[in-house]
């Protein structure tokens, strides 16, 4: 095969983005490359659009987890993308490829989980498509939302000097099944947007290092330094490290599906935010954006160690 072919999931996304072409209507305000697209249907109405597809054997194990847990996660990961843009989720369409042998039972359980998560956040399911086949369960949710009056938070606004914040601990989501129980940070994102107008924001779905790397790339190639002692580590990551021998910090940096927020805020606003966070929102200052490109980890003894993102890549090991 040609060596010019894209390698890995994120290079493929970049290739698609480069070859997509311009929007002649001018209605795409933010396109491929962020947590949601932003489209302009009229001068008064912007819409957030996101979609995620989950597959049995990759994102869940239907036999072990059950269809209701699958539906709950499928809706939740999309709502988390809306949170990453500081928006409010509104309407969803769901497409499924059901395993033929248990199609009706799986569909009922799936709907129960989808609706339970949707109801939590006021999302209305307005349609979709249902198929059955001899393969495994596949679920695709497309979610429409609306930004706040202040506008959507994107990945592309980080500036040198910005403070990097996260509102919760990271790592170990697979260890006790937390990846099946996402907690989309809608309320936190809306509160943070109102209080501090983040320059950039993303949800941590592929791992902190990988997702922060997306912010750095989309923001023009800035860099970041993270403080090793400041990164909050989830108890699940600590427990997982005892079983697998990987340091908890490694889990916090590279495990996926935490569905926490990661945001960058201008220094003066960050100081005020940390001194008086919105009610119910905890914040951890974990580093800062730098003019020098690259992602680095600052250790307690003053060393600066390059971090190579090792987050989840759907195309890792695929034919390139």
N, C-alpha and C positions, 0 to 999 in steps of 0.2 A: 504494500500500500504506500501511497505518497507520504513522505515525511511531513508534508504541509498540512495534513489533516489534523484537526483539533484533538488534543489528548486530555481526557478527563472531562468531568461534568462541567466545570466552570469555564474551561477553554471552549467547549462546545457552545455554551450559552453565549460567550463572547463572539464566537463565529456567527451564530444566528443573529445576534444583535448587529454586527457589522453588515450582514447581508440582508437585513430587514428592509432597508431603504427608508426614505423620509415619508412622513405622513402628509399627504397633499392637503388634507382638510385643516391641518393645524390644531386638531382637537386633542392630540396626545401631549399632555403636559409633562408626564414622567412615564417612560416606556419600560422596555426590558432592562432588568438590572437592579430593581429595588424590590422591597417586600410586596408592594402593590403598584400597579399602574395607576395613573391619574388621568382620567379622560374628561373632556369638557363637552357636554352635550348642549350647553347654552351658556350665555355670558353669566348667568346666575347660579349655575349648577355644575359642580365638579363631583365626579364619582370615583371612589377607590375600587379597584378590581383586583382580586387575587384568586389563585386556584392552586390546589395541592392534590396530588394523586397518591393514594396509599395502596400497597400491594401485600398480599399474604406472603409470608416468608421473608419480607424485607422490612416492613414497618410494624408488623404484628404477626402473631401466629394464631390464626382463627381457632384451631383445635384447642389451644391452651387458653386463649384470652376471651373467647366468646364474641359474638357479633355485636352485642350492646357496647362493650368496651371499645370495639373498633369504630363504631359510629360516633361515640363520644370523642374519641381522639381525632377522627377525621374532621369533625366540625371545629374542634378546639384549635387545631393547628392553623386553620384559616382565620379564625378570630384573632389568634395571636399575631398574624401578619397585619391585620387591621390595627391592632394595638401598636405595632411598630411604627405605624404612620401617624399615630395620635389621632385615630379616627374612631367612628362609631359604626359597628356592623349593623346591616339592615336586612338584606335579602340574600337567600342562597338557592342555588340549583345544584342537584346532586345526581351524578351518573354512576351506575354500578354495573359491574359484570359479576353476576352471581354464579357460584358453583351449582351446576344443574341438579346434582343429587339432593341438595337440601335448600333449594332456592327460596321457597316460601318462608321457612323457619329462619333462615339467615336474614332475609329481607325484613322480617318483623323485628328481629332483635336489633338489626342495624338501625332501623328507623327509630326504635326506642332510644338508642344512644345518641343519635343525631339530634333528636328533638329535645332530649334532656339538656344537652349542652346549648342548643339554640335558644331554648326557653330561658336559660340563665342570663342570656345577654340580649334578649328581645329580638332575636333573628327569626324571620319568617321564611320557611322553605316554600318556594313558589313554583317549583317544577324540577325537571331533570329527565333522565333516560334510564330505563331498566332493561338489562339483557341477561341472559343465562348462557353458560357455555361449559365446556368440559375442563376448563382451567380453574385456577385459584381465584379467590375473591379479590376484586379490584374496586376501589371506591375513589371517585373524584368529586370534590366539592369546589364550586365556584361561588365566591362571596362578594357581594357588593356592599360598600360602605360609604360614609360621607366624612370629609374632614371637618375639623373645627373651624370656627371663624378665623382663627389665627393661621390656618393653612396646615397642610400635611408636613410632618417631619420626614425627611428623606435620608438616605445614606450619604448624600453627596455634599453635606455642608460643613464637615469637620474642618477646623482651622488650627494651625500651630498655636499652642498655648491652651487649647481647650482642655478641660478636665474630663476624664473618662469615669463614668458612674455606672453602677449596676444596683438594682433594688433588691437583690436576693442572692442566696448562695447557689453555687454551680457545681455540676459534676455528679456522676453516679446515677443518672436517670434510669438506666436499664436495670440496675441491680435489684430494686424492689418493685419494678413495674411502674415507676413514676412517669415514664414516657407515655403510658396509656392514659394518664390523668393530667393533661395540661391544664394550667391555670392562667388563661390569657389575661394580661395585665392592662385591660381596657381602662379601668378606673385610675390606675396609677399613671398610665400614659397621658390621659386627659388632664390629670392634676399637674403632672410635670410640665406638660405643654403650656398650661395656663400660668404656672408659677415661674418658669425659667426659659421658655422658648428654646428647646434644645437645638443646637446647630445640626446634629445628625442623630439618628436612632435606628436600631435594628433589633429584631428578636433573636435570641441565641438558640438556633435550631441545629446548626452544624458544628457547634463548639465555639467557645469564646474567641480563641485565636483565629479561627477561620472566619467567623462572622465580623469580628473587628477588622480583619483583613479586607473584607468587602467594603467597609466604611473607608478605609485608607485608600483603596483603589478608586472608589467612586468619587473621593474628595480630591482627586488630582495627584495622588501619589505621595501624600504626607505619610509620616510614620507615627509610631507610638511607643512609649515605654510604660510597662506595667510593673507595679511593685509586688514582688512575690508575696510579701507578708500581708498585703492589703486585700488580696483576692479572697472573697468569702467562699468557703468550701462547704458543700452540702454534707450533712451526716451520712447520706448514702454513699458519697465518694470515699469517706473515711472507712466505712464498713467494706466497701468493694476493694479498697486497697489491701485490706487484711486477707482477702481471699485470693487476689490476683497478683499481689506484690508490686503493683504500680503505685507510685506516690500519689496521695490525694490531690496535690497541686496539678499533676498531670491530667487527672480526671477533670478537674475544674477548667483547665485550659482547652482540653481537646474533646471531651465527651459532648455528644449532641443531645438535642431534644430536652433541654432545660426549659425552653420557652420563657426565659426571663428577658428583660430588656437590657440593652447596652446603649448608652447615650453619651454624647459629648456636649459640654456646656461651656460657654465663655467663662473665664476665670472669676470675674466679679459676680456673675449670676450664680456660679457654682458655690462660691463662698456663702452667699446669702441663702441658697437652697439648702446647703448642708447645715447651716446654723438654724434654719427654721424650715424643715421639710413639710410638704403638705400632710394634713392629718392622715394617718394610716399608712404612710409611705416611709419605708426605711431606705437609706441610701448608703452605698459604700464607694468611697473614692479609691479607684484602683490604679490610676496612672494619668498620663497626659499625652496629648497629641504633640508631635514634634515636626519641625520642618524637614529634618533628615528622614528619608524614607526607610521603611523596614519596621518590623515589630520586634521589640526587645524586652527582656525580663530583667528587672533590676533587683538584685539579691540584697539581703541584709548586710553583707560585707562589702557592698559597693560595686560588685561586678555587674556588667551589662551583657547579657547572654542573648544572642539572636534566637527567636522563636520561629520555627517552621510550622505553619498551620498543618494539622493532621486531622482536620474535621472530616465528616462523612462526605464521600464523593460517590454518587450513584454509578458513575462510569469507571470506577477503579477496577482494573482487571478485565475490562471489556476490550474487544477487538478495536484497535485504533486505526 
